[in-house]
Amino acid sequence: MITNKNLLLVLPSFFSCALSFAAPCPFDPSKSCQLITDILQDKASSGLNYYASTNYDHRMSGEINVYDTSKVIKSTDGKLTVLADLLNAGFWKSGEIMTRANLNSPPFNSPIPSEVWTTSEVKHGYLEVNINLPVCTKSIDGLCQQNKNPSAYNQGLWPAIWMMPTYDSNWPQNGEIDIMEAYPKNTAFNLTTGALHFNGNSPQCGGGDCRGWGYSLDSHQFPQLAYANPHSWGFEWEQDPNSRNGGYILTGYIDNVKTWGPLKTDTLPADGANALQRGFNDPNGGYYLIVNLAVGGPYAGAPNPQMQSASMKVNSVKVYQIGSAPSEQCNPPRDFSSSYTLDKKHIILSWSSPANPGTVVSYQVKDWEKKVLWKDNKLTWTDSSLPGTAGKFTYFLSSVCNNGVSQDVQYDVIIPETPKCLPPTNINANYNSDKRLINLSWSAPSQSLPVTSYQVRDWLKRVLWQGSSINWIDRSLPGTPGKFTYYINSVCNNQDSVLVQKDVNIN
């Protein structure tokens, strides 16, 4: 897109899925966060993704849906759309993803094997899941298709972010962690809850039932409808240094604000302390992740009779390793952008200071061989050494601090070939029975400079007509058989395309 008469914005490619340096955690600046696994984007060394959708039946918990892999749609940017569709009265199919082992074996029957992820990967970790909570997308009266439905049409949807232990056969012997559940029945659609489930009874659990109702974690009420904006749910776990039982400390966050905890698992009632200890410390792995969209059940209640389809967006699922706050760490620049001149001889690079600039005194830019091209404290630099041709130009940018230099960040700028004014395509012609008119039609060219009009010329290449429509009728024919030759071209501002000859034979 032209930003001024000299510059053209480009979309650069940034190869690293995440920077591997630690930075202060957004939910607690006294701690450092280092991204370990981007579950939706990363692939293991085996080439497998860290999650898979499943064919599975959770109806033992009262849901009225089964899970089907076709109800999880992956877009090109890695984000997921999780669907729920009504098949017939009282029966739905919906989507879920898991990071569990053996997802391609019964009872899960996922057609795609995945890499396993559990909490055992990190002893002090933080899981962050960003989603747009589900909404009705199709209703009998058509209001959901128009985004005009009342919030009550979402009744019966049961979205959840939860964790199950590696040994999950005898539920809930090793506990269940519900990080987020939303839309509890008989409430407004601005409430989300969390809970732990384990065996036993205690007044501290809902209805005294720690297994079914569970041990409630603090709920959260949004000031507006919860599905109005995307939100992030965070779950932090760490070994309790004062525990003699292998206990953990758990904390929950929403949009980087603490909503419950820190909770020491050793303080849980009934079998809670032992269940969570077994779950986290299982030598075969800790807790794996599930993100799903259920329908019905005791939590959400019966679905609204108008609703026929719904969808939920899963934007990111990331795992961080937590450490102490970084001290005077030299972090690289961020938020890169670029532009180039129309003659392709200059690239302008821009960036922002790191979130915690600390002791940054300057920035440096290196070429593809990592030779320093420039060093200064400005947040922009122009490379004037370009040959004036299309191609990929690679740079490495870093911060220079009092205590050293940050890691390099690779940034690629792609300069494409200059677009040309291209002629119309798919030129067709037909004539009427009295042979006195010919109707010419064509299609607009793709990947051309913007076309402002088209021209039709006669056999001597004299302009007969110019206009913006994609058809023209020649009404000057003599009404006799013959061959009639036309030349058609596109007009792009101050440039014309080549002429395309079209011969029409009238018998």
C-alpha positions as CSV (number, residue, x, y, z in Angstrom):
1,M,0.0,0.0,0.0
2,I,1.4,3.5,-0.9
3,T,2.0,5.5,2.2
4,N,3.2,8.6,0.4
5,K,4.4,9.3,-3.1
6,N,7.8,7.7,-2.3
7,L,7.2,4.8,0.1
8,L,5.5,1.5,-0.2
9,L,4.8,-0.5,3.0
10,V,5.8,-4.2,2.9
11,L,4.9,-7.1,5.1
12,P,8.2,-8.6,6.4
13,S,8.7,-12.2,7.5
14,F,9.9,-12.9,11.0
15,F,11.3,-16.4,11.3
16,S,11.4,-16.9,15.0
17,C,8.1,-18.0,16.5
18,A,9.2,-16.4,19.8
19,L,12.2,-14.7,21.3
20,S,14.0,-17.0,23.7
21,F,15.1,-14.5,26.2
22,A,13.4,-13.9,29.6
23,A,11.5,-10.8,30.3
24,P,9.4,-9.6,33.3
25,C,6.1,-11.4,33.5
26,P,3.2,-9.1,32.5
27,F,1.1,-10.5,35.4
28,D,3.9,-10.0,38.0
29,P,7.0,-7.9,37.1
30,S,8.9,-9.3,40.0
31,K,9.1,-12.6,38.1
32,S,10.7,-13.4,34.7
33,C,8.9,-15.3,31.9
34,Q,10.6,-17.2,29.2
35,L,8.4,-18.7,26.4
36,I,9.1,-22.5,26.3
37,T,6.3,-23.8,24.0
38,D,3.8,-22.1,21.7
39,I,1.3,-25.0,21.6
40,L,-0.6,-23.8,18.6
41,Q,2.4,-22.8,16.5
42,D,5.4,-24.9,17.5
43,K,6.4,-28.3,16.3
44,A,8.5,-30.9,18.2
45,S,11.7,-32.3,16.7
46,S,9.5,-35.2,15.6
47,G,7.6,-32.8,13.4
48,L,4.4,-33.3,15.4
49,N,2.2,-30.5,16.7
50,Y,1.8,-30.1,20.5
51,Y,-2.0,-30.7,20.3
52,A,-4.6,-32.6,18.3
53,S,-8.4,-32.5,18.0
54,T,-10.1,-35.7,19.0
55,N,-13.1,-37.9,18.4
56,Y,-14.3,-38.5,22.0
57,D,-17.5,-38.8,24.0
58,H,-17.6,-36.8,27.3
59,R,-21.3,-37.4,27.8
60,M,-20.7,-39.1,31.2
61,S,-20.5,-35.6,32.6
62,G,-24.0,-34.8,31.3
63,E,-23.1,-33.0,28.1
64,I,-25.3,-33.6,25.1
65,N,-22.5,-33.6,22.5
66,V,-19.7,-35.8,21.2
67,Y,-16.4,-34.4,20.0
68,D,-15.4,-34.6,16.3
69,T,-12.1,-33.6,14.7
70,S,-14.0,-31.8,11.9
71,K,-15.2,-29.3,14.4
72,V,-11.7,-27.8,15.0
73,I,-10.7,-25.5,12.1
74,K,-7.1,-24.3,11.8
75,S,-6.5,-21.0,9.9
76,T,-3.2,-20.1,8.2
77,D,-2.0,-18.0,11.1
78,G,-2.3,-21.1,13.4
79,K,-5.4,-19.9,15.3
80,L,-8.3,-22.3,15.8
81,T,-12.1,-22.0,15.4
82,V,-13.9,-24.5,17.6
83,L,-17.4,-25.3,16.4
84,A,-20.6,-26.7,17.9
85,D,-23.4,-27.9,15.6
86,L,-26.8,-29.3,16.3
87,L,-27.3,-32.6,14.4
88,N,-30.8,-33.4,15.7
89,A,-32.9,-32.8,18.7
90,G,-30.8,-33.2,21.8
91,F,-27.6,-34.2,20.0
92,W,-24.6,-32.0,19.1
93,K,-21.2,-32.4,17.6
94,S,-18.5,-30.0,18.8
95,G,-14.7,-29.5,18.9
96,E,-11.9,-29.9,21.5
97,I,-8.1,-30.1,21.5
98,M,-5.8,-32.0,23.9
99,T,-2.1,-32.4,24.6
100,R,-2.5,-35.9,26.0
101,A,-0.4,-38.9,25.1
102,N,-1.9,-41.6,22.8
103,L,-4.5,-39.4,21.3
104,N,-4.5,-41.6,18.2
105,S,-5.5,-44.6,20.2
106,P,-9.0,-45.5,21.6
107,P,-11.0,-44.1,23.2
108,F,-9.9,-40.8,21.7
109,N,-9.4,-41.9,18.1
110,S,-7.7,-38.7,16.8
111,P,-6.6,-39.3,13.2
112,I,-3.5,-37.2,13.8
113,P,-0.9,-38.1,16.4
114,S,0.5,-35.2,18.4
115,E,3.5,-34.4,20.6
116,V,2.7,-34.6,24.4
117,W,2.7,-31.6,26.6
118,T,2.2,-31.7,30.4
119,T,3.1,-29.6,33.4
120,S,6.1,-31.8,34.0
121,E,7.9,-30.0,31.3
122,V,8.4,-27.0,33.7
123,K,8.6,-27.2,37.5
124,H,7.6,-23.5,37.8
125,G,5.5,-22.7,34.9
126,Y,2.7,-20.5,33.5
127,L,0.1,-21.5,31.0
128,E,-1.7,-18.8,29.1
129,V,-4.8,-19.4,26.9
130,N,-6.3,-16.6,24.9
131,I,-9.7,-17.1,23.5
132,N,-12.9,-15.4,22.3
133,L,-15.6,-17.1,24.2
134,P,-18.3,-18.8,22.1
135,V,-21.3,-17.2,20.6
136,C,-24.3,-18.5,18.7
137,T,-23.6,-18.2,14.9
138,K,-26.8,-19.8,13.5
139,S,-30.3,-19.7,14.8
140,I,-33.7,-20.8,13.5
141,D,-34.9,-17.1,13.3
142,G,-31.7,-15.9,11.6
143,L,-30.7,-13.4,14.3
144,C,-27.4,-15.2,15.2
145,Q,-26.4,-15.0,11.5
146,Q,-26.9,-11.2,11.7
147,N,-25.2,-10.8,15.1
148,K,-28.5,-9.4,16.4
149,N,-29.4,-12.2,18.8
150,P,-29.9,-11.6,22.5
151,S,-27.3,-13.0,24.8
152,A,-29.8,-15.7,26.0
153,Y,-29.3,-17.5,22.6
154,N,-25.9,-18.6,23.9
155,Q,-27.5,-20.5,26.8
156,G,-26.3,-24.1,27.0
157,L,-22.8,-23.5,25.7
158,W,-20.1,-24.8,28.1
159,P,-16.6,-23.6,27.1
160,A,-13.7,-24.8,29.3
161,I,-10.0,-24.7,29.7
162,W,-9.0,-27.6,32.0
163,M,-6.3,-30.0,32.9
164,M,-6.3,-33.8,33.6
165,P,-3.5,-35.9,35.0
166,T,-1.5,-38.3,32.8
167,Y,-3.1,-41.2,34.8
168,D,-6.7,-40.2,34.3
169,S,-8.5,-43.6,34.1
170,N,-9.9,-43.6,37.7
171,W,-11.2,-40.0,37.8
172,P,-10.6,-38.0,39.9
173,Q,-8.0,-40.0,41.8
174,N,-5.2,-37.7,40.7
175,G,-7.3,-34.6,40.5
176,E,-8.8,-32.3,37.8
177,I,-8.0,-28.6,37.4
178,D,-10.7,-26.4,35.8
179,I,-8.9,-23.2,34.9
180,M,-11.9,-21.7,33.3
181,E,-15.6,-22.6,32.7
182,A,-18.0,-20.0,31.4
183,Y,-21.8,-19.4,31.1
184,P,-23.1,-21.2,34.2
185,K,-26.8,-21.6,33.9
186,N,-29.2,-19.0,35.4
187,T,-26.4,-16.3,35.2
188,A,-25.6,-13.4,32.9
189,F,-23.0,-14.2,30.2
190,N,-20.3,-12.2,32.0
191,L,-19.3,-14.8,34.6
192,T,-16.5,-17.4,34.5
193,T,-15.5,-19.9,37.2
194,G,-12.8,-22.3,38.2
195,A,-12.6,-25.4,40.4
196,L,-10.6,-28.4,41.5
197,H,-12.0,-31.9,41.6
198,F,-10.8,-34.8,43.8
199,N,-12.3,-37.6,45.9
200,G,-13.9,-37.0,49.3
201,N,-16.3,-34.8,51.1
202,S,-15.8,-31.5,52.9
203,P,-17.9,-28.4,53.8
204,Q,-15.2,-26.5,51.8
205,C,-16.5,-28.1,48.6
206,G,-19.7,-27.3,46.8
207,G,-22.6,-29.1,48.4
208,G,-19.9,-30.9,50.5
209,D,-19.0,-32.9,47.4
210,C,-15.4,-32.5,46.4
211,R,-15.7,-35.0,43.5
212,G,-18.8,-33.7,41.7
213,W,-19.3,-30.0,42.6
214,G,-15.6,-29.7,43.5
215,Y,-13.5,-27.2,45.4
216,S,-14.4,-23.8,44.0
217,L,-11.8,-21.2,43.0
218,D,-12.8,-17.6,43.0
219,S,-15.1,-16.7,40.1
220,H,-14.7,-13.6,37.9
221,Q,-17.3,-11.2,36.6
222,F,-16.5,-9.1,33.6
223,P,-18.0,-5.6,33.4
224,Q,-19.6,-6.5,30.1
225,L,-20.5,-9.7,28.2
226,A,-17.6,-12.0,28.5
227,Y,-17.6,-12.8,24.8
228,A,-17.5,-9.2,23.7
229,N,-13.6,-9.2,23.6
230,P,-10.9,-11.8,23.7
231,H,-9.5,-12.7,27.1
232,S,-6.5,-14.5,28.5
233,W,-6.7,-17.1,31.3
234,G,-3.4,-17.8,33.1
235,F,-2.5,-20.7,35.4
236,E,0.8,-20.7,37.4
237,W,2.2,-23.7,39.2
238,E,5.3,-24.1,41.2
239,Q,6.7,-26.6,43.7
240,D,6.0,-25.6,47.3
241,P,9.4,-25.3,49.0
242,N,7.8,-25.8,52.4
243,S,5.9,-28.9,51.5
244,R,6.9,-32.3,52.9
245,N,4.4,-34.0,50.7
246,G,5.5,-32.9,47.2
247,G,2.8,-30.2,47.2
248,Y,2.5,-27.3,44.8
249,I,1.4,-23.6,44.9
250,L,-1.3,-22.7,42.3
251,T,-2.4,-19.2,41.1
252,G,-5.0,-18.1,38.6
253,Y,-5.1,-15.0,36.4
254,I,-7.4,-13.3,33.9
255,D,-6.0,-10.7,31.6
256,N,-2.8,-10.6,33.6
257,V,-4.6,-9.9,36.9
258,K,-4.6,-12.4,39.7
259,T,-8.1,-13.8,40.4
260,W,-7.4,-16.6,42.9
261,G,-4.4,-18.0,44.9
262,P,-1.7,-18.5,45.7
263,L,-3.3,-21.8,46.8
264,K,-1.1,-24.4,48.5
265,T,-2.3,-27.8,47.5
266,D,-1.3,-29.1,51.0
267,T,-4.2,-27.1,52.4
268,L,-6.9,-28.7,50.3
269,P,-9.6,-30.7,52.1
270,A,-10.5,-34.4,51.8
271,D,-8.1,-36.1,49.3
272,G,-7.2,-32.9,47.6
273,A,-3.6,-32.6,48.8
274,N,-2.8,-36.2,47.9
275,A,-4.6,-36.1,44.6
276,L,-2.8,-33.0,43.3
277,Q,0.5,-34.3,44.6
278,R,0.0,-37.5,42.6
279,G,-1.1,-35.6,39.6
280,F,1.8,-33.2,39.4
281,N,4.5,-35.7,40.4
282,D,3.5,-38.7,38.3
283,P,6.8,-40.0,36.8
284,N,5.0,-40.5,33.5
285,G,4.0,-36.8,33.2
286,G,2.0,-34.2,35.0
287,Y,-1.3,-32.6,33.9
288,Y,-2.2,-32.3,30.2
289,L,-4.4,-29.5,28.7
290,I,-7.9,-29.7,27.2
291,V,-9.7,-26.7,25.5
292,N,-13.2,-27.6,24.5
293,L,-16.7,-26.3,23.7
294,A,-19.3,-28.5,25.3
295,V,-23.1,-28.2,25.0
296,G,-25.7,-28.8,27.8
297,G,-24.9,-30.6,31.1
298,P,-25.5,-29.6,34.7
299,Y,-23.2,-26.6,34.5
300,A,-24.6,-24.8,31.4
301,G,-28.1,-26.3,31.3
302,A,-30.2,-27.0,28.2
303,P,-29.3,-25.1,25.1
304,N,-31.5,-22.3,23.8
305,P,-34.0,-23.9,21.4
306,Q,-33.2,-21.2,18.8
307,M,-29.5,-22.0,18.6
308,Q,-28.3,-24.3,15.9
309,S,-24.5,-23.6,15.7
310,A,-21.9,-21.8,17.7
311,S,-18.2,-21.1,17.5
312,M,-15.3,-20.2,19.8
313,K,-11.9,-18.7,18.8
314,V,-8.7,-20.1,20.3
315,N,-6.1,-17.4,19.6
316,S,-3.0,-18.7,21.4
317,V,-1.9,-21.3,23.9
318,K,1.6,-20.6,25.4
319,V,3.7,-22.1,28.1
320,Y,6.3,-20.0,30.0
321,Q,9.1,-20.9,32.4
322,I,9.0,-18.7,35.5
323,G,12.1,-17.4,37.2
324,S,13.2,-14.5,39.3
325,A,13.1,-11.0,37.9
326,P,15.8,-10.4,35.3
327,S,18.4,-8.0,36.6
328,E,19.7,-5.4,34.0
329,Q,19.1,-7.8,31.2
330,C,20.0,-6.5,27.7
331,N,16.8,-7.1,25.6
332,P,16.6,-6.7,21.8
333,P,14.4,-4.1,20.1
334,R,10.9,-5.1,19.1
335,D,7.8,-4.1,17.0
336,F,9.7,-3.9,13.7
337,S,8.4,-2.3,10.5
338,S,9.8,-1.4,7.2
339,S,9.2,0.5,3.9
340,Y,11.1,0.9,0.7
341,T,11.3,3.5,-2.1
342,L,9.7,3.0,-5.4
343,D,13.1,2.8,-7.1
344,K,14.0,-0.1,-4.8
345,K,17.3,1.5,-3.7
346,H,16.4,2.4,-0.1
347,I,14.9,0.3,2.8
348,I,13.8,2.2,5.9
349,L,13.8,0.1,9.1
350,S,12.0,1.2,12.3
351,W,11.5,-0.5,15.7
352,S,10.6,0.2,19.3
353,S,12.7,0.1,22.4
354,P,12.4,-3.2,24.4
355,A,9.7,-3.3,27.1
356,N,12.4,-2.9,29.7
357,P,15.1,-1.0,28.0
358,G,17.3,-1.0,31.2
359,T,20.8,-0.1,30.2
360,V,20.3,0.2,26.4
361,V,22.6,2.9,25.0
362,S,22.3,2.2,21.3
363,Y,21.1,-0.2,18.6
364,Q,22.9,-1.9,15.8
365,V,21.9,-3.3,12.4
366,K,23.9,-6.1,10.7
367,D,23.7,-7.5,7.2
368,W,23.0,-11.2,6.3
369,E,26.6,-12.1,7.0
370,K,26.2,-10.4,10.5
371,K,28.6,-7.5,9.6
372,V,27.7,-4.3,11.4
373,L,26.1,-1.8,9.0
374,W,25.0,0.9,11.5
375,K,25.1,1.7,15.2
376,D,23.3,4.6,16.9
377,N,20.6,5.4,19.5
378,K,17.9,6.2,16.9
379,L,14.9,4.0,16.4
380,T,15.1,4.1,12.6
381,W,17.8,3.6,9.9
382,T,17.8,3.7,6.1
383,D,19.8,1.2,4.1
384,S,20.9,3.1,0.9
385,S,23.0,0.4,-0.5
386,L,20.3,-1.5,-2.4
387,P,20.8,-2.5,-6.1
388,G,17.4,-1.3,-7.2
389,T,16.0,-4.8,-7.9
390,A,13.5,-7.1,-6.3
391,G,14.6,-9.6,-3.7
392,K,14.8,-10.7,0.0
393,F,17.0,-8.5,2.2
394,T,18.0,-9.9,5.6
395,Y,19.0,-7.9,8.6
396,F,19.9,-8.7,12.2
397,L,19.0,-6.1,14.9
398,S,20.2,-5.9,18.5
399,S,20.5,-3.6,21.5
400,V,23.8,-2.5,22.9
401,C,23.8,-2.1,26.7
402,N,26.2,-1.1,29.3
403,N,26.6,-4.7,30.3
404,G,26.7,-6.3,26.9
405,V,24.8,-6.8,23.6
406,S,21.4,-8.5,23.3
407,Q,20.8,-11.5,21.0
408,D,20.2,-10.7,17.3
409,V,16.7,-10.7,15.9
410,Q,16.4,-11.6,12.3
411,Y,14.2,-9.4,10.1
412,D,13.6,-10.0,6.4
413,V,12.2,-7.5,4.0
414,I,10.7,-8.8,0.7
415,I,10.7,-6.4,-2.2
416,P,8.5,-7.9,-4.9
417,E,8.7,-7.3,-8.6
418,T,7.1,-4.0,-9.7
419,P,3.5,-4.6,-10.7
420,K,2.6,-3.9,-14.4
421,C,-0.5,-2.8,-16.1
422,L,-1.9,-6.1,-17.4
423,P,-4.5,-6.6,-20.1
424,P,-8.0,-8.0,-19.5
425,T,-8.5,-11.8,-19.5
426,N,-11.2,-14.3,-20.6
427,I,-12.3,-12.2,-23.6
428,N,-15.5,-13.5,-25.1
429,A,-17.7,-12.4,-28.0
430,N,-21.2,-13.2,-29.3
431,Y,-23.4,-11.6,-32.0
432,N,-27.1,-11.4,-32.6
433,S,-29.0,-13.1,-35.4
434,D,-29.3,-10.1,-37.6
435,K,-25.5,-9.8,-37.6
436,R,-25.7,-6.1,-36.7
437,L,-24.1,-6.1,-33.2
438,I,-21.2,-7.9,-31.4
439,N,-21.2,-8.1,-27.6
440,L,-17.6,-8.2,-26.2
441,S,-17.0,-9.1,-22.5
442,W,-13.9,-9.8,-20.4
443,S,-12.5,-10.2,-16.9
444,A,-10.4,-7.8,-14.9
445,P,-6.7,-8.9,-14.7
446,S,-5.3,-10.2,-11.4
447,Q,-2.0,-8.9,-9.9
448,S,-2.1,-5.8,-12.0
449,L,-1.6,-2.2,-11.2
450,P,-5.1,-0.7,-10.5
451,V,-7.1,-0.6,-13.7
452,T,-9.0,2.7,-14.2
453,S,-10.6,1.8,-17.6
454,Y,-10.5,-0.4,-20.7
455,Q,-10.2,0.5,-24.4
456,V,-11.6,-1.3,-27.4
457,R,-9.9,-0.6,-30.8
458,D,-10.8,-1.5,-34.4
459,W,-8.6,-3.4,-36.8
460,L,-6.6,-0.2,-37.5
461,K,-6.1,0.1,-33.7
462,R,-8.2,3.3,-33.5
463,V,-10.1,3.7,-30.2
464,L,-13.8,2.8,-30.6
465,W,-14.7,3.0,-26.9
466,Q,-13.2,3.6,-23.4
467,G,-14.9,2.9,-20.1
468,S,-14.8,1.1,-16.8
469,S,-17.3,-1.6,-17.5
470,I,-16.2,-5.1,-18.5
471,N,-18.3,-5.4,-21.6
472,W,-19.0,-3.3,-24.7
473,I,-21.4,-3.7,-27.7
474,D,-20.4,-2.8,-31.2
475,R,-23.6,-1.6,-33.0
476,S,-21.9,-0.5,-36.2
477,L,-21.9,-3.9,-38.1
478,P,-23.2,-4.0,-41.7
479,G,-25.4,-7.1,-41.1
480,T,-23.3,-9.4,-43.3
481,P,-20.9,-12.3,-42.6
482,G,-17.2,-11.6,-42.1
483,K,-14.3,-11.4,-39.8
484,F,-14.2,-8.5,-37.4
485,T,-11.0,-7.7,-35.5
486,Y,-10.7,-5.9,-32.2
487,Y,-7.9,-4.9,-29.9
488,I,-8.6,-4.6,-26.2
489,N,-6.3,-3.2,-23.4
490,S,-6.3,-2.0,-19.8
491,V,-5.6,1.6,-18.8
492,C,-3.8,2.1,-15.4
493,N,-3.4,5.7,-14.5
494,N,-0.5,6.9,-16.9
495,Q,0.2,3.4,-18.3
496,D,-1.5,1.2,-20.9
497,S,-1.3,-2.6,-21.0
498,V,-0.4,-4.5,-24.2
499,L,-3.1,-4.9,-26.7
500,V,-4.9,-8.3,-26.9
501,Q,-6.4,-9.2,-30.3
502,K,-9.8,-10.7,-30.5
503,D,-11.2,-11.9,-33.9
504,V,-15.0,-12.5,-34.3
505,N,-16.1,-14.6,-37.2
506,I,-19.7,-14.1,-38.3
507,N,-21.0,-16.8,-40.6
